[in-house]
Amino acid sequence: MTAVPAGGSSPRGAGGAVTAVWFDLFGTLVELGPLADACEAVAPGRGAVLAERWRLRQLEATWLRTLMGTWADFETVTRDALIVAVLELGFDDATATAMAATDLRTAFERLPVHPDALGVVRRLRSAGLRLGILSNGSAGMIERTVARAGLVGQFELVRTVDAVRRYKPDPAVYALAVQASRVPESRIGFVTANGWDAAGAAAFGLRVAWLRPDRGARIPAVAAPPVTIATWSDLPALFGAS
């Protein structure tokens, strides 16, 4: 557990004890790796490439739609991103549309829970911390994903970007966690494996634990405050639940 260079405090630093911890969903509580297997079933030999391109176009669309003021919910964004990714890989329009109508369109909702997540979440709950999910997903998408991942009943609070019609890392999204928790941002922990999400949450003032996906990953160079690099096993101690 080490802090990103450039100074700053850990999630247990100044601002008082953390009383609520919020989690990102896609890529954090549920793993994105198996997305490649789902893609492989419809694009043999190109599953990993398609999955990577799909995720990239999905995130790109959320950022652009927020900046452009052209809101669409995450299910729509995800479906449209799949079509674009398929077309970029050289498939024709009919094939792209057909793929988007298969079970692949709900692949994000069927991603498995991270193997270390449930045990850590239970420890945090047992310590009296309020737990929440803050996700780009639509309400229905989050509900189905949580159910299929076996996370039902583990989170007291769930908030979706549907409420503000903007996507992370827009500050309005992180403000949802503050409103729901009813404590200052300095007393709210936020856990994500996505560097851009960690940067956005830290810039808003949340106390961020970044589950860095690999040692070479870096927070985007956007002058965000430092975050704490952590593993799942670090989280209980990091947020005072050891």
C-alpha positions as CSV (number, residue, x, y, z in Angstrom):
1,M,0.0,0.0,0.0
2,T,1.9,3.1,-1.2
3,A,0.9,6.6,-2.0
4,V,1.2,7.9,-5.5
5,P,4.3,10.2,-5.7
6,A,3.6,13.9,-5.3
7,G,2.7,14.0,-1.6
8,G,-0.8,14.2,-0.1
9,S,-2.5,12.1,2.5
10,S,-3.8,8.6,2.6
11,P,-7.6,7.8,3.0
12,R,-7.0,7.7,6.8
13,G,-5.4,11.2,6.8
14,A,-6.7,14.6,7.7
15,G,-10.5,15.2,7.7
16,G,-11.6,12.8,10.3
17,A,-12.4,9.1,10.2
18,V,-14.0,7.6,7.1
19,T,-17.6,6.7,7.8
20,A,-18.7,5.6,4.3
21,V,-17.0,3.8,1.5
22,W,-18.2,3.8,-2.1
23,F,-17.1,1.4,-4.8
24,D,-17.0,1.7,-8.6
25,L,-18.8,-1.3,-10.2
26,F,-17.5,-2.2,-13.6
27,G,-13.8,-3.1,-13.5
28,T,-13.7,-2.9,-9.7
29,L,-16.3,-4.9,-8.0
30,V,-16.8,-7.0,-11.1
31,E,-13.9,-8.0,-13.3
32,L,-13.6,-7.0,-16.9
33,G,-11.3,-9.8,-18.0
34,P,-14.0,-12.3,-18.8
35,L,-15.5,-9.8,-21.3
36,A,-12.9,-11.1,-23.8
37,D,-14.4,-14.6,-23.4
38,A,-17.9,-13.3,-24.3
39,C,-16.5,-11.5,-27.3
40,E,-14.5,-14.6,-28.4
41,A,-17.8,-16.5,-28.7
42,V,-19.0,-14.2,-31.5
43,A,-15.7,-13.1,-32.9
44,P,-13.4,-16.2,-32.8
45,G,-9.7,-15.3,-32.6
46,R,-10.5,-11.6,-32.0
47,G,-12.2,-11.7,-28.6
48,A,-9.5,-9.9,-26.6
49,V,-9.1,-7.2,-29.2
50,L,-12.9,-6.7,-29.5
51,A,-13.3,-6.5,-25.7
52,E,-10.5,-3.9,-25.4
53,R,-11.9,-1.8,-28.2
54,W,-15.5,-2.0,-26.9
55,R,-14.5,-0.8,-23.5
56,L,-12.4,2.0,-24.9
57,R,-15.3,3.2,-27.1
58,Q,-17.7,2.9,-24.2
59,L,-15.7,5.1,-22.0
60,E,-14.9,7.5,-24.8
61,A,-18.6,7.9,-25.5
62,T,-19.4,8.7,-21.8
63,W,-16.8,11.5,-21.7
64,L,-17.9,12.9,-25.0
65,R,-21.6,12.8,-24.2
66,T,-21.0,14.6,-20.9
67,L,-19.0,17.3,-22.6
68,M,-21.4,17.7,-25.5
69,G,-24.6,17.5,-23.4
70,T,-25.9,14.6,-25.5
71,W,-27.0,12.3,-22.7
72,A,-27.9,8.6,-23.3
73,D,-28.1,6.0,-20.6
74,F,-25.2,3.5,-20.1
75,E,-27.1,0.6,-21.8
76,T,-27.5,2.7,-24.9
77,V,-23.9,3.8,-24.7
78,T,-22.7,0.3,-24.3
79,R,-24.7,-1.1,-27.2
80,D,-23.6,1.8,-29.5
81,A,-19.9,1.3,-28.5
82,L,-20.1,-2.4,-29.3
83,I,-21.4,-1.6,-32.8
84,V,-18.6,0.9,-33.4
85,A,-16.0,-1.5,-32.1
86,V,-17.2,-4.3,-34.4
87,L,-17.2,-1.9,-37.4
88,E,-13.7,-0.7,-36.6
89,L,-12.5,-4.3,-36.6
90,G,-13.6,-4.6,-40.2
91,F,-17.0,-6.3,-39.9
92,D,-19.9,-5.0,-42.1
93,D,-22.9,-3.0,-40.8
94,A,-25.2,-6.0,-40.8
95,T,-22.8,-8.1,-38.8
96,A,-22.2,-5.3,-36.3
97,T,-26.0,-4.8,-35.8
98,A,-26.5,-8.6,-35.4
99,M,-23.7,-8.9,-32.8
100,A,-25.3,-6.1,-30.8
101,A,-28.6,-8.1,-30.7
102,T,-27.0,-11.2,-29.3
103,D,-26.3,-12.1,-25.7
104,L,-23.1,-10.0,-26.1
105,R,-25.1,-6.9,-25.5
106,T,-25.6,-7.9,-21.8
107,A,-22.1,-9.2,-21.3
108,F,-21.2,-6.3,-18.9
109,E,-24.1,-7.4,-16.7
110,R,-22.8,-10.9,-16.5
111,L,-19.3,-10.1,-15.4
112,P,-18.1,-12.0,-12.3
113,V,-17.4,-10.5,-8.9
114,H,-13.7,-10.0,-8.1
115,P,-12.6,-13.0,-6.0
116,D,-11.4,-10.8,-3.1
117,A,-14.3,-8.3,-3.1
118,L,-17.0,-10.0,-1.2
119,G,-14.9,-10.9,1.9
120,V,-13.5,-7.3,2.1
121,V,-17.0,-5.8,1.7
122,R,-18.3,-7.9,4.5
123,R,-15.4,-6.9,6.8
124,L,-16.1,-3.2,6.1
125,R,-19.8,-3.7,6.8
126,S,-19.0,-5.5,10.0
127,A,-16.9,-2.5,11.1
128,G,-20.0,-0.3,10.9
129,L,-19.0,1.5,7.7
130,R,-21.8,2.5,5.3
131,L,-21.1,1.0,1.9
132,G,-22.3,2.2,-1.5
133,I,-21.9,1.7,-5.2
134,L,-21.4,4.7,-7.4
135,S,-21.6,3.6,-11.1
136,N,-21.9,4.9,-14.6
137,G,-24.4,2.1,-15.1
138,S,-28.2,2.7,-15.4
139,A,-30.3,1.6,-12.4
140,G,-31.5,-1.6,-14.2
141,M,-28.0,-2.5,-15.4
142,I,-26.6,-2.1,-11.9
143,E,-29.4,-4.1,-10.3
144,R,-28.9,-7.0,-12.7
145,T,-25.1,-6.9,-12.4
146,V,-25.2,-6.9,-8.6
147,A,-27.7,-9.8,-8.6
148,R,-25.7,-11.9,-11.0
149,A,-22.4,-11.2,-9.1
150,G,-23.9,-12.3,-5.8
151,L,-23.6,-8.9,-4.2
152,V,-27.3,-8.4,-3.3
153,G,-27.7,-7.0,0.3
154,Q,-24.0,-6.0,0.7
155,F,-24.5,-2.3,-0.1
156,E,-26.7,0.1,1.8
157,L,-26.5,2.8,-0.9
158,V,-26.5,2.6,-4.7
159,R,-26.3,5.7,-6.9
160,T,-26.3,5.9,-10.7
161,V,-25.4,8.7,-13.0
162,D,-29.0,8.6,-14.3
163,A,-29.8,11.1,-11.5
164,V,-27.5,13.8,-12.9
165,R,-27.4,12.7,-16.6
166,R,-23.7,13.1,-16.7
167,Y,-20.9,10.5,-16.4
168,K,-17.8,10.2,-14.3
169,P,-15.5,11.9,-13.8
170,D,-17.9,14.9,-13.8
171,P,-18.0,16.3,-10.2
172,A,-21.8,16.0,-10.2
173,V,-21.5,12.3,-10.1
174,Y,-19.2,12.2,-7.0
175,A,-21.5,14.7,-5.3
176,L,-24.2,12.0,-5.3
177,A,-22.1,10.0,-2.8
178,V,-21.8,13.0,-0.5
179,Q,-25.5,13.7,-0.7
180,A,-26.4,10.1,0.1
181,S,-23.7,9.6,2.8
182,R,-24.6,12.9,4.6
183,V,-21.0,13.5,5.6
184,P,-18.3,15.7,4.0
185,E,-16.3,14.3,1.1
186,S,-13.3,14.2,3.3
187,R,-14.9,11.4,5.4
188,I,-15.9,9.3,2.4
189,G,-13.6,6.6,0.9
190,F,-13.8,5.7,-2.7
191,V,-12.5,2.5,-4.3
192,T,-11.8,2.0,-8.0
193,A,-9.5,0.1,-10.3
194,N,-9.9,2.8,-13.0
195,G,-7.2,5.4,-13.0
196,W,-9.4,8.1,-14.6
197,D,-12.1,7.4,-12.0
198,A,-9.5,7.7,-9.2
199,A,-8.3,11.0,-10.6
200,G,-11.9,12.4,-10.8
201,A,-12.8,11.2,-7.3
202,A,-9.6,12.6,-5.8
203,A,-10.1,16.0,-7.5
204,F,-13.6,16.1,-6.0
205,G,-12.2,15.5,-2.5
206,L,-13.0,11.9,-1.8
207,R,-10.3,9.8,-0.1
208,V,-9.4,7.4,-2.9
209,A,-8.0,3.9,-2.8
210,W,-6.8,3.0,-6.3
211,L,-6.7,-0.8,-7.0
212,R,-4.0,-0.3,-9.6
213,P,-4.4,-3.0,-12.3
214,D,-0.7,-3.4,-12.9
215,R,2.6,-1.9,-11.7
216,G,3.1,0.1,-14.9
217,A,-0.3,1.9,-14.6
218,R,-0.3,5.6,-13.8
219,I,-3.0,8.1,-12.8
220,P,-3.7,10.4,-15.8
221,A,-1.6,13.6,-15.9
222,V,-4.5,15.9,-15.1
223,A,-3.1,17.6,-11.9
224,A,-5.4,15.5,-9.7
225,P,-4.5,15.2,-6.0
226,P,-2.6,12.1,-5.0
227,V,-4.4,8.8,-4.3
228,T,-3.5,5.8,-2.3
229,I,-2.4,2.7,-4.3
230,A,-3.9,-0.3,-2.5
231,T,-4.9,-4.0,-2.9
232,W,-8.2,-5.5,-1.8
233,S,-6.5,-6.8,1.3
234,D,-5.3,-3.4,2.2
235,L,-8.8,-1.8,2.3
236,P,-10.0,-2.8,5.8
237,A,-7.0,-1.3,7.5
238,L,-7.0,1.7,5.2
239,F,-10.5,2.6,6.2
240,G,-10.2,1.7,9.8
241,A,-11.9,-1.7,9.7
242,S,-8.9,-3.9,10.6
